[in-house]
Amino acid sequence: METLPPGKVRWQDFDQDAYVGVTMVKAGQDPYARNKFNQVESDKLRMDRNVQDTRHDQCQRKQWRVDLPATSVIITFHNEARSALLRTVVSVLKKSPPHLIKEIILVDDYSNDSEDGALLGKIEKVKILRNDRREGFDWNLVFKWDYMTPEQRRARQGNPVAPIKTPMIAGGLFVMDKPYFEELGKNTRRAAEVWMDEYKNFYYAAVPSARNVPYGKVPDHQDIAFGALQQGTNCLDTLGHFADGVVGVYECHNAGGNQEWALTKDKSVKHMDLCLTVVDRAAGSLIKLQGCRENDSRQKWEQIESNTKLRYVGNNLCLDSRNAKNGGLTVEVCSPSLSQQWKFTLNLQQ
């Protein structure tokens, strides 16, 4: 058995009860308040509990290579529940072949209690880095899931465990060769140029040296309005529907997702690759989500009256929420009605 450095213990010998007990929820406190999940139940779970293998059965039968390079696992956290953080570390050590784990680097993004991470530094292979201020994003760069096309799903029927081609990933869930990662560099300037519009000036004010970092060519922005489409305290919402589904309104949650829309230069109101579509060119017609088509006149919209309404192009019909509770949004003859008042979070069209 490998000899451990002084002060280190194997994960099996780490004192879970002493570590977790300090921050347990006290009687009368809300178990959801601190972490938005039931911390009381989380604290009851043992760090080495058996977790059901939910992978596809073909994944479980697949023969994986073992001659792989050792990996540094980097985990960032801020005010994480101690029980959840400990289980994360132990899961890596327990579920991975030992020769594949070089180290686990815990990056404490300035948690209120530095001991949350420091105490875990006693565990074998665990290293702790602590920021002296928050380094998390101050802007809501929200990741969201998209869906494979029918063609992509059919192509995977013969091999449901094959990799999926995607232009982006969820959070930090990726593995990369370290020298290649260092060659690419952490180009946050490109992220600012592509995503942050005029707000990139706040980024440059905070990191002036970033102006000297090459960032390549960025795509032309096609959106003239973006974000939530608000009507009072409610927002236009897909209600979880997809192609050929209706749309409605729901209380604004400011988290993107089903309430993220864009008005493009070609007059489409888009949610991902779906566009607001007028079913019939008449007052009272339902609005449905359909795949965006460049020359479909039923998908053309324009802002009118100081960008407070969305009018179906070529008709005196406006997007209306009066029937939202009775089947979905419709187009109605444009009027001063409050049910036709809409405002994008960000409007670049003056």
N, C-alpha and C positions, 0 to 999 in steps of 0.2 A: 504494500500500500504506500502511495506517495506521501512523503513527509511534508507537512504544512509549514508555512512560514510562521514565525512567532506571532502570537496574538490572533491567529486564524483558527476557525473551527469548521468542521464539515457541516453541511447544511442539516444533516440528521441530528446534530448535537446543539443546534441553535435553540435558545430558550424562547419559543414562540409566546408562551403565556406572559413572560415578563415584558417582552417587546410590545405586544398588542394591548396588554392590560392597562398601560398608562393612559391610553386614549379611548378606552371603551365608553360607550354611551351611558350616561348616568340615568337613574330612574327619573321619569318625568320629561326627559329630553326627547326631541323628535329624532328618530333614528335615520330619517332621510335628509335632515337639514344640512349636514356637513358635506355629503358626497353624492346626493341625489339618488342613492340606492340605500337599501336597508342595511346599515352598518352593523346592527345587532346580529343579524343573520350571518353577515360576512365574517364577523369576529368569532362566530362559533365554528366555522369551517377549519379543519386542520390543514396545515400547509402541505402535507403529503397525501391528501385525500386522493382517491382514485377517481378519475374523470372519464366518463364514457367516451369512447372513440366514435365520433360522429362523421368521420370521413366516409366517402363513397367506398364501397367494398373493393372496388378495383384499386383504390389507393392502398388499401391494407394488404393486397396481394402483390403489389408492385415491388420489384427488387431494386432497391436504391443503392447507389454507389457509396462505398465507405472510404475510398481513397480521396477524400476532399480536404482542402486546407482548413486549418483551425480558424474559428470565427470569433470576432469581438462583437458581443451583443450590447447595443447601446439602448438604454431605456431612460427616457426623460419623464419627470414627474413634478407636480406642484401640489402640495397639501393633499396627497393621496392617502386614502385610508391605509393604515399600517398593515392590516390583515391582507388587503388586496395586493399591496406592494410586495409583501413577503411571499405570497403565493406565486406572484409573477416570477420572482427570482428563483424560487425553489422549483417551479415548473421547468424552467430552462435547464437547471442542473439535473433534475430527476429524469426528464424525458429525452435528453440529448446524450449521444455517445460521448463519453468524457474527452476523447481525443479531439473532438470537433469544437469544443468550447475553450477558447484561449482565455477569455475574460468576460465579465459582465460589468459594463461601465454604467453606473447609475448617475444621471445628471439631475441634480436637485435644482430646479428652477426657482430658487429662493423661497422655499417653503417656510411657513411661519416657525416651524420647529426643525432646526438643523439635525436633531437626533433622529428624525424619521429615516434619513439616509445614512447618517454616520454610524448608527448601531448595526446596520446591515453590512457595513464594511468589514465586520468580523468574519463574515462567511467566506469560505474558500472561493477564490477567483473573482470576488466582487471588489470593484474599485469605486470610489465616490468622488464626484466632482460637484462643487456647489457654486452656483452663480451668486454674485454679490448684489444682483438686482434682477428683476424679471426680464427674461429674454423672449418671452412668448410674443406672438403677433398681437399688435394693438388693433389690427384691421380684421374684419370678418371674412377671411379668405376660406370659405366653407367648402369642404369636399362633399360631393353627393354621388350616389350610385346611379349609373345608367344601365340600360338593358341591351342585351344582344338582339340583333335583328333575327327574324325568322330564319333567314339563310344561314346565319352563324350558328343558330341552335341546331338546325338540321345537319350541318357539317360536323357537329360534335357528337351526334348520336352514336357513332361507332366508337368513339373514345371520349367518354364524358369527363375524364380526368386530365385531358390535354390542356396545356397552357392557353390562356386567353390573351390575344393581342389587345393592348389598351394603351392610350396615350398618357395615362396617369395612373396613380396608385392611391390607396387609402392611407393617409397619414404617413408614418415612417415604416410601413411594413414592406421592407425591401432588403435584398442582399446584394452587395456589390463588391467586386474586387477592390481592395483598399487603394492600390496604386492608381487604378483607373478613376476612382472617386476623387482622389487628390488631383489628378490631371484635369478632370472636368471643372473642379472648383465649385465653391458654394456661391453661385451667381445670383444673389438676391436682386441685383440691379435689373436683370432681365425680367424677373418676376414683377418688379415694380413697373417697368415699362410696358409689359404686356397687360397687367391686370388692374393697375391702380389709377389709371387716368390722371386727373389733376391732383389726386391725393398723393401721387408719387413725390410731390414737392415736400411733403412732411417727412418722407423717408430720406430724401437728400439733405434736408435740414439736420436730421439726426445722424446721418452717415455721409458727410461731405465728400470723403475720399471715394465713395462709390461712383461718382461722376466720371472717374478715370478708368473704370472697369469696362472692357469691351463686352458687348452683350448681343452682338449679331443683329440680324434683321427681324423685326417684329411684324406680325400681320396687321393689315389695315383694319381699323375698327369699323364694323358694319352697324353697330347699334346707335340709335339716336336717343333712346330712352331705355332705362334698365332698372331692374330691382322689383320690389313689390309694387303692385298696381292697387293703390289704396282708395277706399271709399269710407271715409270716417274712420271707425276703429276696425273695420273689416277690410279684407284684401281678396283680390281675385285668386282662386285656389282651384287646383286640378281635382281636389277631393280624392286623390289617389287613383284617378282614372287615367287610362291610356288611350290609344287610338280608337276613335269613334265614341269616346265617352263625353259626357257633358261636363261643364265647368260650373262652379258656384262661388260663393263668398264664404269666408271663414275668418274668425278673429285673427288679426295680424299677429304673427309670432316673431317676425324679424330674424328668421333663421334660414331664409332662402327656401330650398326644397320645393314643395308644391306651390309656393307663392313667388317663385322667381320667374320673371318675364322680361322679354326684350322687344322693343319696337325697332325694326331694322330699316335700313335705308330703302329697301324694296317694299316697304309698307306691310310687312308681316308682323303679327304679334306672336312671338315664339316662346315655347317652353321646351327646352332641349331641341328635339327634331320634330316637335308637334306644333301646329299653328291653329289659332282660333279661326274657325271656318263657319260661314253662314250656310245653314242647310238649305233654306229657301229664301229667295230674294223678296221677302215680304215682311211687314211688321208682325211681330209675334213669333218669328222663326227662331228655333233653338240654335244655340252656338255649340259646336262640337269641336273636339280635338281631333285633327287629322294630320297625317304626314304632310310636311311643308312641300308645296309645289310652286316653283318659281313664277309661273304664268297663270295661276289659278285666281281669277278675279274674285272668287268667294272668300279669299284669304287676305284681301287688301284693306288696310285701315289707315286712317289719318287722324292726327290730333287737331281739334278745332277749339275755338273760344279760349285762347290763351292756354292751350294744352290741358284743358279741364274735361274734355270729352273725347271719346274715340268713335269716329264716324266710319261706317262702312262706305268705302270709296265708290262714288258714282250714284249714291242713293242718300236720301235724307233719313237714314236709319242709324241709330246710335246704340252702342253697347249698354244694356240696361239690366239691373238686378232686381226689378220688381217681382219677378216670378222665381227668384232663386230658391225659395222654399217649396216650390211646386213643380220641380222638374229641372230647373237649371236656368242659366242666363239666356237672354234673348236679345234680339234687336228690336227697337221700337222707334216710332217717329221721334226725331230729335226734339227735345223740349227742355225747359228749365228744371225738370224734375231732379231731385237729389239722387234718385236711383241711376242717373246717367252721369254723375260726377265721379271722375277717376283721376288719380294723380300718381305718376311714377316716382319712385324714391329718388332717382337720378335722371334728370332730363337735360339732354345736351342741345335740344332744339328750342331756340328762343322765339 
